[in-house]
């Protein structure tokens, strides 16, 4: 099988395992650095390999607009285009489209929206999005879903969740149609194989469980999704979009109970250190978030003793590394004083080093959680880690 999931150890709801894909294995739990436009900002693919990243995320909405998903396909697909030979997941762009408040119109057929780049009018349907993600050629593709603010009322959450389920059925039908069409054309010898196609370009469609902060809607969505198909994994969407932290954790627990424990779960758009740990404790296997590179570009740094802002005057002559316990290329070579100098001087290297450290920090954190699950001490490890992180907090 091209996709499989093996669980090697558990600790309560938490699991340590391996998600196998056509482009290699992903040891879980894992953080996926976000390469929205086919690049993790300021980082080279070699940097990511050295940090131990096994899977990254790109975005169908952004790549459709620029350079164009057909351009990516013509250039051999995302893996070849960006020189990344490990697994890739593409988000469908549902969040981006629905965040264009005032620039989009929702109807049952799909969503009409205005490009944030040139103002051109576009129309996304579940079928079109599946074609875009097929062109991009990632290993895991996400369904097109209807995303709403996290604190939305029950009626709005139900409307979006049920529409997402209807759209999921259309996504699945389009994926099956495309697969069947390709096989028929190949059998007749009329199909011209594109560079991105072949045995290593098989794709797994992940559904997304929506339902806002309403437990019964989450359960209903999970039941409906499970009855539709034997999926390779599941996405948990519509969280970390404005709701309280406690509500997010509660919904993760609800979905943990509602989904099969034999498949990987991907918590979409969540990536702050405390949320990774709390998500792992509640059965999440995969995470992604733009926070580490976005925060790095603004001078914010993850450390085991909380967050620090490198722009602060107190670091002007600080000889310590960003995090004394970190073994990333920034912390093993440079001082806080030097990195602060780079940042306040608008030197590009400063942005790069902060982004590199923050991504490395989250990759290291999930590795630590994975080891703790396997060693049978996740609860103690997570309590100690969070206690240290919250006690000495240098917030920007």
Beta strands, then each sheet from edge to edge (+ up, - down):
strand 1: 4-11
strand 2: 14-21
strand 3: 24-28
strand 4: 30-34
strand 5: 55-59
strand 6: 87-91
strand 7: 104-106
strand 8: 111-114
strand 9: 121-124
strand 10: 140-142
strand 11: 204-209
strand 12: 233-236
strand 13: 264-267
strand 14: 286-289
strand 15: 300-303
strand 16: 306-309
sheet 1: 1+ 2- 3+
sheet 2: 4+ 5+ 6+ 10+ 11+ 12+ 13+ 14+ 4+
sheet 3: 7+ 8- 9+
sheet 4: 15+ 16-
end
